[in-house]
């Protein structure tokens, strides 16, 4: 049985888009206003998505159930697998006392809370995004900030804001590889175009993050650190994306940012040490200790995740153990229709069970090696893992429900309906183009998924209004990075990393307007590039 998607079931795209937005409104409203627990809000949103798919868009019941099941499975693996093992590594450092020592080391490098946030939420988070992506940087950065004494809500919010500029090149360039595949545009040109958009925001985000954290007056005292962290990352991002390609952009940029910031701190310090009101009045400046044991788990994590992200290594591991499973009832049963695609095209639904090559497996091995080196016996490691699993069980349920919602909207075509409403804006489309990517990430939780969903629509719409398709396709990815702050997956991951002390509803309220404001600024930039500075667009 096959079913053809219908993008204007109510007769016009704007009315249909309002109906298509109901699940999003239910989800966000449940989190932000009703303040329901995340798993309850996710289940409500999923219920709304299924009802809209069945009643408004005419999706057959078994296809809707299969799409939701596919999304739930994807939520547990690979996403939940990453979150579970990242928190396991953190729990090991707490169990062995190394996290307390790491706190003292970082405090010795910089006891100013603003500098700590730049080092961890922006620079180190960018490294983890480039190497792994899919929730890893938010989970690790938020956990580290809490360990340093940041309050859970502050830690979660700052980790989410900091994890923006690197997202388009995350997981060794995966989002752009997917974008090139669905649009047929040259990968090198797409990489270069995104690399001519996001460095602006790499420069902006450190200032923005510190302003959110401490206020605009406090930014003036650390502007050299914000400038160095952002400029070094942005320049490396620009150079690597244009001269090499999308694969190592974030890794090189993050290393450059951390090294430049560490070098600056050898010669410059802010005039006053800024701390939170809840910090101890006379908190002493800790001396930077010697030895690398506190850094060992994080070094192992970086090495394992980086190696696991190398395509050649993935290929070898997949050759040992992996399977592509066609989702029953769903695989090639849903037909995508123009203008989303040039001609009717069946939508694949293949669940990839790549246990060995999954990023979460690399994180698990890093955690096990770190635990053994730090003196934990296998039985103790098993006990810690059991406690971690119990602690994140509801969060795994939430992630599964959130992804089930996203896959239901994707296969029902309701998210495409919302995208077509954006595409109907005519000459203003370059402004709304990044907002379409932002919406895609907010719905699916992934810049990669947003690019797959809307990449070809961006290309077709650009051709219709007469602007280069390369610009709007790249804008989908660049605007999408700002949606990473508010997608349900990231918010739940951040909540898990805080030990669920920061409720998802509070995190959403903390970051929502920052996400929308930054996405709007991306829209302004793309509009300027389309009509005032078209020479900046590379030739395909």
PAKETI-220951 format. One line per field, with one value per residue (C-alpha): residue number from 1; y, x, z. Coordinates in steps of 0.5 Angstrom, whole numbers, plus 500, padded with zeros to 3 digits. Each point is the difference from the previous one (the first is absolute). Example, Ala and Ser with C-alpha at 12.3 -4.5 7.8 and 13.67 -1.06 7.14 Angstrom:
<rs>
i = c(1 / 2)
Y = c(491 / 507)
X = c(525 / 502)
Z = c(516 / 498)
</rs>
This chain:
<rs>
i = c(1 / 2 / 3 / 4 / 5 / 6 / 7 / 8 / 9 / 10 / 11 / 12 / 13 / 14 / 15 / 16 / 17 / 18 / 19 / 20 / 21 / 22 / 23 / 24 / 25 / 26 / 27 / 28 / 29 / 30 / 31 / 32 / 33 / 34 / 35 / 36 / 37 / 38 / 39 / 40 / 41 / 42 / 43 / 44 / 45 / 46 / 47 / 48 / 49 / 50 / 51 / 52 / 53 / 54 / 55 / 56 / 57 / 58 / 59 / 60 / 61 / 62 / 63 / 64 / 65 / 66 / 67 / 68 / 69 / 70 / 71 / 72 / 73 / 74 / 75 / 76 / 77 / 78 / 79 / 80 / 81 / 82 / 83 / 84 / 85 / 86 / 87 / 88 / 89 / 90 / 91 / 92 / 93 / 94 / 95 / 96 / 97 / 98 / 99 / 100 / 101 / 102 / 103 / 104 / 105 / 106 / 107 / 108 / 109 / 110 / 111 / 112 / 113 / 114 / 115 / 116 / 117 / 118 / 119 / 120 / 121 / 122 / 123 / 124 / 125 / 126 / 127 / 128 / 129 / 130 / 131 / 132 / 133 / 134 / 135 / 136 / 137 / 138 / 139 / 140 / 141 / 142 / 143 / 144 / 145 / 146 / 147 / 148 / 149 / 150 / 151 / 152 / 153 / 154 / 155 / 156 / 157 / 158 / 159 / 160 / 161 / 162 / 163 / 164 / 165 / 166 / 167 / 168 / 169 / 170 / 171 / 172 / 173 / 174 / 175 / 176 / 177 / 178 / 179 / 180 / 181 / 182 / 183 / 184 / 185 / 186 / 187 / 188 / 189 / 190 / 191 / 192 / 193 / 194 / 195 / 196 / 197 / 198 / 199 / 200 / 201 / 202 / 203 / 204 / 205 / 206 / 207 / 208 / 209 / 210 / 211 / 212 / 213 / 214 / 215 / 216 / 217 / 218 / 219 / 220 / 221 / 222 / 223 / 224 / 225 / 226 / 227 / 228 / 229 / 230 / 231 / 232 / 233 / 234 / 235 / 236 / 237 / 238 / 239 / 240 / 241 / 242 / 243 / 244 / 245 / 246 / 247 / 248 / 249 / 250 / 251 / 252 / 253 / 254 / 255 / 256 / 257 / 258 / 259 / 260 / 261 / 262 / 263 / 264 / 265 / 266 / 267 / 268 / 269 / 270 / 271 / 272 / 273 / 274 / 275 / 276 / 277 / 278 / 279 / 280 / 281 / 282 / 283 / 284 / 285 / 286 / 287 / 288 / 289 / 290 / 291 / 292 / 293 / 294 / 295 / 296 / 297 / 298 / 299 / 300 / 301 / 302 / 303 / 304 / 305 / 306 / 307 / 308 / 309 / 310 / 311 / 312 / 313 / 314 / 315 / 316 / 317 / 318 / 319 / 320 / 321 / 322 / 323 / 324 / 325 / 326 / 327 / 328 / 329 / 330 / 331 / 332 / 333 / 334 / 335 / 336 / 337 / 338 / 339 / 340 / 341 / 342 / 343 / 344 / 345 / 346 / 347 / 348 / 349 / 350 / 351 / 352 / 353 / 354 / 355 / 356 / 357 / 358 / 359 / 360 / 361 / 362 / 363 / 364 / 365 / 366 / 367 / 368 / 369 / 370 / 371 / 372 / 373 / 374 / 375 / 376 / 377 / 378 / 379 / 380 / 381 / 382 / 383 / 384 / 385 / 386 / 387 / 388 / 389 / 390 / 391 / 392 / 393 / 394 / 395 / 396 / 397 / 398 / 399 / 400 / 401 / 402 / 403 / 404 / 405 / 406 / 407 / 408 / 409 / 410 / 411 / 412 / 413 / 414 / 415 / 416 / 417 / 418 / 419 / 420 / 421 / 422 / 423 / 424 / 425 / 426 / 427 / 428 / 429 / 430 / 431 / 432 / 433 / 434 / 435 / 436 / 437 / 438 / 439 / 440 / 441 / 442 / 443 / 444 / 445 / 446 / 447 / 448 / 449 / 450 / 451 / 452 / 453 / 454 / 455 / 456 / 457 / 458 / 459 / 460 / 461 / 462 / 463 / 464 / 465 / 466 / 467 / 468 / 469 / 470 / 471 / 472 / 473 / 474 / 475 / 476 / 477 / 478 / 479 / 480 / 481 / 482 / 483 / 484 / 485 / 486 / 487 / 488 / 489 / 490 / 491 / 492 / 493 / 494 / 495 / 496 / 497 / 498 / 499 / 500 / 501 / 502 / 503 / 504 / 505 / 506 / 507 / 508 / 509 / 510 / 511 / 512 / 513 / 514 / 515 / 516 / 517 / 518 / 519 / 520 / 521 / 522 / 523 / 524 / 525 / 526 / 527 / 528 / 529 / 530 / 531 / 532 / 533 / 534 / 535 / 536 / 537 / 538 / 539 / 540)
Y = c(500 / 507 / 507 / 506 / 506 / 506 / 507 / 504 / 496 / 506 / 503 / 505 / 499 / 506 / 497 / 493 / 502 / 503 / 493 / 497 / 504 / 497 / 495 / 505 / 505 / 494 / 498 / 507 / 502 / 494 / 501 / 508 / 502 / 494 / 498 / 492 / 495 / 499 / 493 / 502 / 506 / 496 / 494 / 506 / 503 / 493 / 499 / 506 / 499 / 493 / 503 / 506 / 494 / 496 / 505 / 506 / 497 / 493 / 496 / 493 / 497 / 495 / 505 / 505 / 494 / 498 / 507 / 501 / 493 / 502 / 507 / 497 / 494 / 506 / 504 / 494 / 498 / 504 / 506 / 497 / 496 / 506 / 503 / 494 / 499 / 507 / 501 / 493 / 503 / 506 / 496 / 496 / 506 / 502 / 493 / 500 / 507 / 503 / 505 / 504 / 500 / 502 / 506 / 502 / 500 / 504 / 505 / 500 / 502 / 505 / 501 / 505 / 497 / 503 / 498 / 493 / 500 / 502 / 494 / 495 / 502 / 503 / 498 / 493 / 499 / 501 / 495 / 495 / 502 / 499 / 494 / 496 / 505 / 497 / 503 / 498 / 507 / 503 / 494 / 500 / 508 / 501 / 494 / 503 / 507 / 497 / 497 / 507 / 503 / 503 / 499 / 495 / 504 / 505 / 494 / 497 / 507 / 502 / 493 / 501 / 507 / 498 / 494 / 504 / 503 / 493 / 496 / 500 / 497 / 495 / 492 / 501 / 504 / 496 / 505 / 503 / 493 / 499 / 506 / 499 / 493 / 503 / 506 / 498 / 506 / 499 / 499 / 504 / 506 / 499 / 499 / 507 / 504 / 497 / 502 / 507 / 501 / 497 / 503 / 506 / 497 / 496 / 507 / 502 / 494 / 501 / 507 / 498 / 494 / 505 / 505 / 495 / 497 / 507 / 506 / 504 / 504 / 494 / 499 / 506 / 497 / 494 / 502 / 498 / 493 / 500 / 503 / 495 / 494 / 502 / 503 / 494 / 495 / 504 / 501 / 493 / 498 / 505 / 497 / 493 / 500 / 504 / 496 / 493 / 498 / 499 / 494 / 503 / 507 / 500 / 496 / 505 / 506 / 497 / 499 / 506 / 504 / 496 / 501 / 508 / 501 / 496 / 504 / 507 / 498 / 499 / 508 / 503 / 499 / 504 / 505 / 497 / 493 / 499 / 494 / 498 / 503 / 493 / 499 / 500 / 507 / 499 / 494 / 499 / 500 / 493 / 498 / 497 / 493 / 495 / 494 / 498 / 495 / 505 / 501 / 493 / 498 / 506 / 499 / 493 / 502 / 505 / 495 / 494 / 505 / 503 / 493 / 497 / 506 / 499 / 497 / 494 / 498 / 500 / 496 / 494 / 500 / 500 / 494 / 496 / 501 / 504 / 499 / 505 / 498 / 502 / 502 / 496 / 503 / 507 / 499 / 503 / 500 / 508 / 504 / 507 / 504 / 507 / 505 / 497 / 495 / 501 / 494 / 495 / 496 / 495 / 501 / 495 / 498 / 496 / 499 / 499 / 496 / 502 / 498 / 500 / 506 / 504 / 506 / 498 / 493 / 505 / 504 / 493 / 497 / 507 / 500 / 492 / 502 / 506 / 496 / 494 / 505 / 504 / 494 / 498 / 492 / 497 / 499 / 507 / 502 / 496 / 503 / 507 / 498 / 498 / 506 / 504 / 496 / 501 / 507 / 502 / 495 / 505 / 504 / 495 / 499 / 507 / 500 / 494 / 504 / 506 / 497 / 496 / 507 / 502 / 494 / 500 / 507 / 499 / 494 / 503 / 506 / 505 / 503 / 501 / 504 / 504 / 501 / 501 / 506 / 503 / 499 / 504 / 507 / 502 / 504 / 500 / 493 / 500 / 504 / 494 / 495 / 499 / 500 / 494 / 496 / 503 / 497 / 493 / 499 / 502 / 495 / 494 / 502 / 499 / 505 / 494 / 498 / 507 / 500 / 494 / 502 / 507 / 500 / 499 / 505 / 505 / 499 / 500 / 506 / 504 / 498 / 503 / 506 / 501 / 500 / 495 / 493 / 499 / 506 / 498 / 493 / 502 / 504 / 494 / 498 / 506 / 502 / 493 / 501 / 505 / 495 / 495 / 504 / 499 / 493 / 495 / 495 / 505 / 503 / 493 / 499 / 506 / 498 / 493 / 503 / 504 / 494 / 503 / 505 / 505 / 499 / 500 / 505 / 505 / 498 / 502 / 507 / 501 / 499 / 501 / 508 / 499 / 495 / 504 / 506 / 497 / 496 / 507 / 503 / 494 / 502 / 507 / 498 / 495 / 506 / 504 / 495 / 499 / 507 / 504 / 496 / 494 / 500 / 496 / 494 / 495 / 498 / 492)
X = c(500 / 503 / 497 / 501 / 502 / 495 / 503 / 493 / 495 / 495 / 501 / 505 / 507 / 499 / 494 / 503 / 507 / 496 / 497 / 507 / 503 / 495 / 505 / 505 / 496 / 497 / 507 / 503 / 494 / 500 / 507 / 501 / 493 / 497 / 506 / 499 / 506 / 503 / 498 / 493 / 501 / 503 / 494 / 495 / 504 / 500 / 493 / 498 / 505 / 497 / 493 / 502 / 503 / 494 / 494 / 503 / 505 / 497 / 506 / 498 / 500 / 505 / 505 / 499 / 502 / 506 / 502 / 500 / 503 / 506 / 501 / 499 / 506 / 504 / 499 / 503 / 505 / 505 / 498 / 498 / 506 / 504 / 497 / 500 / 507 / 502 / 497 / 503 / 507 / 498 / 498 / 507 / 503 / 496 / 501 / 507 / 501 / 503 / 495 / 501 / 507 / 499 / 496 / 506 / 504 / 495 / 499 / 508 / 500 / 494 / 496 / 496 / 493 / 500 / 506 / 498 / 494 / 504 / 505 / 495 / 493 / 503 / 507 / 500 / 492 / 502 / 506 / 495 / 495 / 505 / 502 / 493 / 494 / 493 / 500 / 507 / 502 / 494 / 500 / 508 / 500 / 494 / 503 / 506 / 498 / 495 / 506 / 504 / 494 / 495 / 493 / 497 / 495 / 506 / 505 / 494 / 499 / 507 / 502 / 494 / 501 / 508 / 498 / 498 / 505 / 503 / 494 / 500 / 507 / 498 / 502 / 506 / 495 / 494 / 495 / 503 / 502 / 492 / 498 / 505 / 497 / 492 / 502 / 505 / 504 / 507 / 503 / 506 / 495 / 495 / 506 / 503 / 493 / 498 / 508 / 498 / 494 / 501 / 507 / 496 / 496 / 506 / 503 / 493 / 498 / 505 / 498 / 493 / 501 / 504 / 494 / 495 / 504 / 503 / 497 / 502 / 505 / 503 / 502 / 504 / 505 / 501 / 499 / 508 / 498 / 493 / 504 / 506 / 495 / 495 / 505 / 505 / 495 / 496 / 507 / 501 / 493 / 501 / 506 / 499 / 493 / 502 / 507 / 499 / 493 / 495 / 503 / 505 / 497 / 498 / 506 / 505 / 496 / 499 / 507 / 502 / 495 / 502 / 508 / 499 / 496 / 505 / 505 / 496 / 500 / 507 / 501 / 493 / 494 / 494 / 501 / 495 / 498 / 493 / 496 / 493 / 496 / 499 / 508 / 504 / 501 / 508 / 501 / 507 / 504 / 502 / 507 / 500 / 503 / 504 / 499 / 495 / 495 / 494 / 501 / 501 / 492 / 499 / 506 / 498 / 493 / 503 / 505 / 495 / 494 / 505 / 502 / 493 / 498 / 505 / 497 / 505 / 499 / 493 / 500 / 505 / 495 / 494 / 503 / 501 / 493 / 494 / 494 / 495 / 493 / 494 / 494 / 494 / 494 / 504 / 506 / 499 / 492 / 500 / 500 / 503 / 497 / 502 / 502 / 504 / 503 / 500 / 496 / 496 / 506 / 499 / 502 / 505 / 500 / 506 / 502 / 508 / 502 / 507 / 502 / 507 / 501 / 495 / 503 / 497 / 504 / 506 / 498 / 499 / 507 / 503 / 496 / 502 / 507 / 500 / 497 / 505 / 506 / 497 / 499 / 493 / 499 / 495 / 495 / 500 / 500 / 494 / 497 / 501 / 497 / 494 / 499 / 501 / 494 / 495 / 502 / 498 / 495 / 494 / 505 / 501 / 492 / 500 / 505 / 496 / 494 / 503 / 503 / 493 / 497 / 505 / 500 / 492 / 500 / 505 / 497 / 493 / 503 / 497 / 507 / 501 / 493 / 503 / 506 / 496 / 497 / 507 / 501 / 494 / 503 / 503 / 506 / 501 / 501 / 507 / 499 / 495 / 504 / 505 / 493 / 498 / 506 / 499 / 493 / 503 / 505 / 495 / 495 / 505 / 506 / 505 / 503 / 502 / 492 / 498 / 505 / 497 / 493 / 500 / 507 / 496 / 494 / 506 / 503 / 493 / 498 / 506 / 500 / 492 / 502 / 507 / 505 / 506 / 497 / 507 / 499 / 493 / 502 / 506 / 495 / 496 / 506 / 503 / 493 / 499 / 505 / 496 / 494 / 505 / 499 / 493 / 499 / 497 / 505 / 506 / 495 / 499 / 508 / 501 / 495 / 503 / 507 / 498 / 497 / 493 / 501 / 499 / 493 / 499 / 495 / 504 / 506 / 495 / 498 / 508 / 502 / 494 / 500 / 508 / 499 / 494 / 505 / 506 / 496 / 497 / 507 / 502 / 494 / 502 / 507 / 498 / 495 / 506 / 504 / 495 / 499 / 505 / 506 / 499 / 507 / 502 / 496 / 505 / 499 / 497)
Z = c(500 / 498 / 502 / 497 / 505 / 499 / 502 / 500 / 503 / 501 / 493 / 502 / 503 / 505 / 503 / 500 / 503 / 506 / 501 / 499 / 505 / 506 / 502 / 501 / 504 / 504 / 502 / 501 / 504 / 504 / 502 / 500 / 503 / 503 / 503 / 499 / 501 / 494 / 498 / 501 / 496 / 494 / 501 / 499 / 494 / 497 / 501 / 496 / 495 / 499 / 500 / 495 / 495 / 500 / 500 / 496 / 496 / 498 / 502 / 501 / 507 / 499 / 497 / 505 / 506 / 496 / 499 / 508 / 501 / 495 / 504 / 507 / 498 / 497 / 507 / 504 / 495 / 498 / 504 / 506 / 500 / 500 / 505 / 505 / 499 / 500 / 507 / 502 / 499 / 504 / 506 / 499 / 501 / 506 / 503 / 500 / 503 / 493 / 499 / 506 / 498 / 493 / 503 / 504 / 494 / 496 / 505 / 500 / 493 / 501 / 506 / 496 / 499 / 493 / 498 / 502 / 496 / 494 / 501 / 501 / 497 / 493 / 499 / 503 / 498 / 493 / 500 / 502 / 495 / 494 / 503 / 501 / 500 / 502 / 507 / 502 / 501 / 504 / 505 / 501 / 501 / 504 / 505 / 500 / 502 / 505 / 503 / 500 / 504 / 495 / 502 / 496 / 496 / 498 / 498 / 495 / 497 / 499 / 497 / 495 / 498 / 499 / 496 / 494 / 495 / 500 / 498 / 493 / 499 / 506 / 500 / 495 / 495 / 500 / 499 / 494 / 497 / 501 / 497 / 494 / 499 / 500 / 495 / 495 / 502 / 500 / 507 / 500 / 498 / 505 / 506 / 497 / 500 / 507 / 502 / 498 / 504 / 507 / 502 / 501 / 505 / 503 / 502 / 502 / 505 / 505 / 501 / 500 / 505 / 505 / 500 / 501 / 506 / 503 / 497 / 495 / 505 / 501 / 493 / 500 / 505 / 496 / 493 / 498 / 502 / 496 / 494 / 500 / 501 / 495 / 495 / 500 / 499 / 495 / 496 / 500 / 498 / 494 / 498 / 501 / 497 / 493 / 499 / 503 / 501 / 505 / 504 / 505 / 500 / 507 / 503 / 497 / 502 / 507 / 501 / 498 / 504 / 507 / 498 / 499 / 506 / 504 / 497 / 502 / 507 / 501 / 498 / 502 / 506 / 501 / 505 / 504 / 501 / 499 / 504 / 501 / 506 / 503 / 499 / 507 / 502 / 501 / 495 / 499 / 494 / 499 / 497 / 494 / 502 / 496 / 497 / 495 / 504 / 500 / 493 / 498 / 499 / 496 / 496 / 499 / 498 / 495 / 497 / 499 / 497 / 495 / 498 / 500 / 495 / 495 / 494 / 499 / 507 / 499 / 494 / 503 / 506 / 496 / 496 / 507 / 503 / 497 / 496 / 496 / 502 / 496 / 504 / 499 / 497 / 499 / 496 / 493 / 502 / 500 / 494 / 500 / 495 / 496 / 502 / 505 / 495 / 493 / 498 / 505 / 504 / 505 / 507 / 503 / 507 / 502 / 507 / 501 / 505 / 500 / 507 / 500 / 496 / 504 / 503 / 507 / 499 / 500 / 506 / 504 / 498 / 502 / 507 / 501 / 499 / 504 / 506 / 500 / 499 / 506 / 504 / 500 / 500 / 494 / 506 / 502 / 493 / 499 / 506 / 498 / 493 / 503 / 504 / 494 / 496 / 506 / 500 / 493 / 499 / 499 / 496 / 495 / 500 / 498 / 495 / 496 / 501 / 497 / 494 / 499 / 499 / 495 / 496 / 500 / 497 / 495 / 497 / 501 / 496 / 505 / 501 / 492 / 501 / 505 / 495 / 494 / 504 / 501 / 493 / 497 / 503 / 493 / 500 / 507 / 500 / 501 / 507 / 502 / 497 / 506 / 504 / 497 / 502 / 507 / 500 / 497 / 505 / 506 / 497 / 498 / 505 / 495 / 495 / 496 / 500 / 498 / 494 / 498 / 501 / 497 / 496 / 493 / 502 / 501 / 493 / 497 / 503 / 498 / 493 / 500 / 503 / 496 / 506 / 500 / 503 / 503 / 504 / 503 / 501 / 504 / 504 / 502 / 503 / 503 / 503 / 502 / 505 / 504 / 501 / 503 / 507 / 500 / 497 / 505 / 499 / 502 / 506 / 503 / 499 / 504 / 505 / 501 / 501 / 505 / 504 / 498 / 505 / 494 / 498 / 492 / 500 / 504 / 495 / 494 / 503 / 502 / 492 / 496 / 498 / 499 / 495 / 496 / 501 / 497 / 495 / 498 / 499 / 496 / 495 / 500 / 498 / 494 / 498 / 499 / 497 / 495 / 497 / 503 / 500 / 495 / 498 / 507 / 497 / 497 / 493 / 500)
</rs>
